[in-house]
Structures are given as C-alpha cells and as structure tokens.
Amino acid sequence: MPVTFAQWRAQVDGELAGKSFEKVLVQQTLEGIPIAPLYTEAPAVPLPAPLPAPAPFRICMRHDGAPDAAEIETDL
C-alpha cells in the first residue's frame, strides 16, 4: 500500500519525539542549499534563490615609465 507524504511525515515526527525536523534531518551544503531527507515531486523545503552570476574579472598591471611591448608580453 502506498504511503502519502503526510503519513510519512507523521511517522517521522513521532520518531523524532519533539525534536525539530529541520534541525535534525535537513542538512545544508556549504553554499547554504538545504538537502531534505526525502524528495517527492515537489520539495518539502523551499530552495533559496540562485546566486547572481559573478562579475567578470580583469588583469591590471602597473608599469613604471613607458614599458615596451616585450615587457608587457613578459608580464602576461
């Protein structure tokens, strides 16, 4: 006989004996993404919004005086 999510959660809550479901069974990745103990078609724990894309980076070098092309090529 299939078990519903509500039946599963009631059984888990009984086994936890008053302990917090989120504190005991939901783990966090280093990025702060929650990992639930059970996934169905819809996650039981809402996922955070994705992080924005990082800004592009640049390489900046300081040269004293007027460097020639060979000096700049060496630095790169």
C-alpha positions as CSV (number, residue, x, y, z in Angstrom):
1,M,0.0,0.0,0.0
2,P,1.5,3.4,-1.0
3,V,2.3,5.8,1.8
4,T,1.5,9.5,1.4
5,F,3.9,12.3,2.3
6,A,1.6,13.3,5.2
7,Q,1.7,9.7,6.6
8,W,5.5,9.6,6.3
9,R,5.9,13.0,8.0
10,A,3.6,11.9,10.8
11,Q,5.7,8.8,11.4
12,V,9.0,10.8,11.2
13,D,7.7,13.4,13.7
14,G,6.7,10.6,16.1
15,E,10.2,9.1,15.8
16,L,11.8,12.5,16.4
17,A,10.0,12.7,19.8
18,G,9.6,16.5,19.7
19,K,12.9,17.3,18.1
20,S,12.9,19.8,15.1
21,F,12.6,18.1,11.7
22,E,14.6,20.9,10.1
23,K,17.4,20.8,12.7
24,V,17.8,17.0,12.8
25,L,17.1,15.8,9.2
26,V,17.6,18.8,6.8
27,Q,21.3,19.3,6.0
28,Q,22.9,22.4,4.5
29,T,25.6,22.4,1.8
30,L,28.5,24.9,2.1
31,E,26.6,27.1,-0.3
32,G,23.5,27.2,2.1
33,I,21.3,24.9,0.0
34,P,19.1,22.7,2.1
35,I,19.2,18.9,1.5
36,A,15.9,17.3,2.6
37,P,15.8,13.6,3.7
38,L,13.0,12.8,1.2
39,Y,12.1,14.3,-2.2
40,T,8.8,13.9,-3.9
41,E,7.5,15.7,-7.0
42,A,7.7,19.0,-5.0
43,P,10.4,19.7,-2.5
44,A,9.2,19.8,1.1
45,V,11.8,22.5,1.9
46,P,11.8,25.6,-0.4
47,L,15.0,26.2,-2.2
48,P,16.8,29.6,-2.0
49,A,17.0,31.9,-5.0
50,P,20.0,31.2,-7.2
51,L,23.1,33.3,-6.6
52,P,23.8,36.0,-9.1
53,A,26.5,35.4,-11.7
54,P,29.9,36.7,-10.6
55,A,31.2,39.8,-12.3
56,P,33.9,39.4,-14.9
57,F,37.4,40.0,-13.8
58,R,40.3,42.0,-15.3
59,I,44.0,41.7,-15.1
60,C,45.6,45.0,-14.2
61,M,49.3,45.6,-14.0
62,R,51.2,48.8,-13.2
63,H,54.3,49.7,-15.2
64,D,56.7,52.5,-14.3
65,G,57.7,54.7,-17.1
66,A,56.8,53.7,-20.7
67,P,57.2,49.9,-21.0
68,D,57.9,48.4,-24.3
69,A,55.9,45.5,-25.9
70,A,58.4,42.9,-24.7
71,E,58.0,43.9,-21.0
72,I,54.2,43.8,-21.3
73,E,54.3,40.4,-23.0
74,T,56.6,39.1,-20.3
75,D,54.1,40.2,-17.6
76,L,51.3,38.5,-19.4
